Amino acid sequence: MAFFVRIKNRLKCWFLIARGIRIGKYSQIYHNVEITNAKAVNIGENSIIYKACTIYLSPGGYFSMGNHSHIAPYGYLLIQDQLLSIGHNVAIGPFCSFFCVSNGIQSAFLFKDQYIKGNIQIGNNVFIGAHCVLLPGTTISDHVVVAANSVVKGNLESGFLYAGSPAKPVKKLD
C-alpha cells in the first residue's frame, strides 16, 4: 500500500513540475495536495507538504518554503496577491490556517470589499503547533515557538514561546 502512495506522490510532483512549480531535491508533495497556481510556488530541498493541504494562489500571489521544512496534514493557505514565505527548518502542525486575505470589520457591516490583506513571513527554526491561525500582516522572526490553538497577528520577536488568542509571549526560549 505504501508503495502505491509513494508512486502517486511522485506522479503528483511530476505533474506540478510540468505546470511550473519549483521543487527542491528530495522534497515531497503528497498526491492529494491542492495547489491552484503552481507557477507561483517554490519549495526548497528536503521539504514536505503532507496530505490534504490546500494552497489557494491568485495569479499575483507567491508562496515559498525553505529547506528542511514541512506542513503537516490539512493545512490551509489562502494567498491572493500577497506573499507567504516560510523559512528553513520550519515545522507547521496539522490543521493550521494561513490567511493573507481575511474579512475585516471596518464598519458595522461585513462586506467583501472590506478585506484585510497582508503578507505572511515566517523566519527560520520556527515551530507552529496544531490548529493555529495566522492572519494577514503576520511576521514571525527566527527561533520562535507558537503553541497549539493560537491566533497570530503582527510581529513575533525572536526567542520566545507564544500562546493564546491573540498570541502573546509566554516564555523566553533557551
Phi and psi in degrees as a GROMACS rama.xvg file:
@    title "Ramachandran Plot"
@    xaxis  label "Phi"
@    yaxis  label "Psi"
@TYPE xy
-62.5009  -32.3675  ALA-2
-60.1106  -44.755  PHE-3
-68.9655  -34.1574  PHE-4
-64.7878  -42.6654  VAL-5
-61.7475  -39.5663  ARG-6
-64.7264  -44.999  ILE-7
-62.0502  -39.1126  LYS-8
-64.0247  -42.4629  ASN-9
-65.5533  -41.6581  ARG-10
-62.156  -39.6104  LEU-11
-60.4369  -44.7658  LYS-12
-62.1764  -43.4527  CYS-13
-62.2506  -41.2732  TRP-14
-61.5468  -44.56  PHE-15
-67.7585  -37.5803  LEU-16
-61.8096  -40.5096  ILE-17
-63.1765  -28.7418  ALA-18
-87.4196  -0.540699  ARG-19
110.645  -0.0857469  GLY-20
-68.6833  150.475  ILE-21
-108.702  115.746  ARG-22
-120.824  125.826  ILE-23
-72.1782  168.564  GLY-24
-58.5084  136.896  LYS-25
64.9648  14.0405  TYR-26
-86.1428  156.167  SER-27
-133.052  143.102  GLN-28
-129.26  120.59  ILE-29
-64.6923  152.424  TYR-30
-63.7271  -24.2153  HIS-31
-103.606  24.324  ASN-32
-82.2055  136.525  VAL-33
-106.462  122.839  GLU-34
-129.419  122.13  ILE-35
-85.1937  -27.7075  THR-36
-136.319  80.24  ASN-37
-61.684  -25.8574  ALA-38
-65.3077  -20.2685  LYS-39
-103.698  26.5357  ALA-40
-124.076  134.701  VAL-41
-133.637  116.481  ASN-42
-111.981  129.439  ILE-43
-74.5458  -173.113  GLY-44
-75.762  149.757  GLU-45
53.0065  36.9888  ASN-46
-112.517  154.703  SER-47
-136.076  135.385  ILE-48
-113.266  111.001  ILE-49
-77.5495  179.108  TYR-50
-57.8767  149.543  LYS-51
60.6188  25.2135  ALA-52
-84.1304  151.003  CYS-53
-127.471  127.191  THR-54
-124.47  104.952  ILE-55
-97.6098  117.241  TYR-56
-125.335  131.218  LEU-57
-81.9244  167.326  SER-58
-57.1466  -25.8615  PRO-59
-91.1524  -3.87728  GLY-60
-88.6344  166.88  GLY-61
-148.883  136.357  TYR-62
-125.949  128.563  PHE-63
-133.29  144.431  SER-64
-134.726  130.575  MET-65
-75.4034  -167.916  GLY-66
-77.7996  149.711  ASN-67
56.0938  39.7649  HIS-68
-119.833  160.522  SER-69
-151.033  154.018  HIS-70
-117.722  118.592  ILE-71
-69.6009  170.282  ALA-72
-55.1721  149.207  PRO-73
68.389  28.1952  TYR-74
-73.2035  149.016  GLY-75
-131.658  119.054  TYR-76
-122.033  116.351  LEU-77
-111.084  107.255  LEU-78
-124.235  122.869  ILE-79
-97.4296  -94.3387  GLN-80
-107.893  25.4253  ASP-81
-108.439  -175.354  GLN-82
-114.532  130.96  LEU-83
-119.445  114.943  LEU-84
-120.788  124.322  SER-85
-115.105  129.863  ILE-86
-78.1886  -162.023  GLY-87
-85.8878  150.238  HIS-88
55.748  48.9874  ASN-89
-110.69  131.134  VAL-90
-114.707  122.457  ALA-91
-115.209  122.679  ILE-92
-70.7484  172.458  GLY-93
-68.587  152.781  PRO-94
63.1616  26.5342  PHE-95
-84.4342  146.125  CYS-96
-123.675  134.332  SER-97
-120.623  118.568  PHE-98
-116.181  106.696  PHE-99
-80.9273  -12.2135  CYS-100
-135.643  133.361  VAL-101
-151.528  156.304  SER-102
-66.7409  145.236  ASN-103
-122.783  159.707  GLY-104
-112.101  94.8384  ILE-105
-108.55  -6.61898  GLN-106
-152.212  -170.003  SER-107
-73.2023  -11.1153  ALA-108
-117.693  147.862  PHE-109
-100.397  117.011  LEU-110
-130.13  159.344  PHE-111
-65.3529  -21.3312  LYS-112
-81.9609  4.7278  ASP-113
-108.483  34.5534  GLN-114
-70.3142  146.597  TYR-115
-102.774  130.745  ILE-116
-127.558  145.735  LYS-117
-177.443  154.38  GLY-118
-71.353  155.148  ASN-119
-121.347  125.343  ILE-120
-127.278  127.792  GLN-121
-118.937  128.787  ILE-122
-76.209  -159.99  GLY-123
-93.7762  155.105  ASN-124
55.8763  55.5304  ASN-125
-119.488  139.823  VAL-126
-120.009  126.599  PHE-127
-118.737  118.018  ILE-128
-69.9847  173.703  GLY-129
-63.4754  149.283  ALA-130
62.0902  27.3734  HIS-131
-84.1698  153.042  CYS-132
-123.535  124.692  VAL-133
-109.608  127.337  LEU-134
-99.218  167.218  LEU-135
-56.2863  141.905  PRO-136
83.0369  14.9778  GLY-137
-83.9015  137.066  THR-138
-130.366  122.832  THR-139
-111.805  120.411  ILE-140
-71.8705  177.501  SER-141
-65.8092  155.248  ASP-142
57.0946  59.835  HIS-143
-130.167  143.583  VAL-144
-118.361  130.819  VAL-145
-113.553  120.624  VAL-146
-68.2264  157.372  ALA-147
-58.3139  149.574  ALA-148
64.7477  22.7509  ASN-149
-90.4151  152.4  SER-150
-113.617  122.844  VAL-151
-115.164  128.973  VAL-152
-147.33  137.63  LYS-153
97.5696  -155.086  GLY-154
-104.062  128.289  ASN-155
-106.574  121.259  LEU-156
-76.6793  155.282  GLU-157
-64.6449  145.27  SER-158
86.3154  20.4874  GLY-159
-130.92  155.652  PHE-160
-95.8096  126.836  LEU-161
-111.815  144.631  TYR-162
-152.781  156.884  ALA-163
107.108  -177.403  GLY-164
-136.374  96.6497  SER-165
-77.2303  156.505  PRO-166
-65.0254  131.061  ALA-167
-129.647  153.695  LYS-168
-65.4069  130.75  PRO-169
-109.862  -38.0609  VAL-170
-151.614  141.945  LYS-171
-77.6739  132.132  LYS-172
-83.1663  148.143  LEU-173
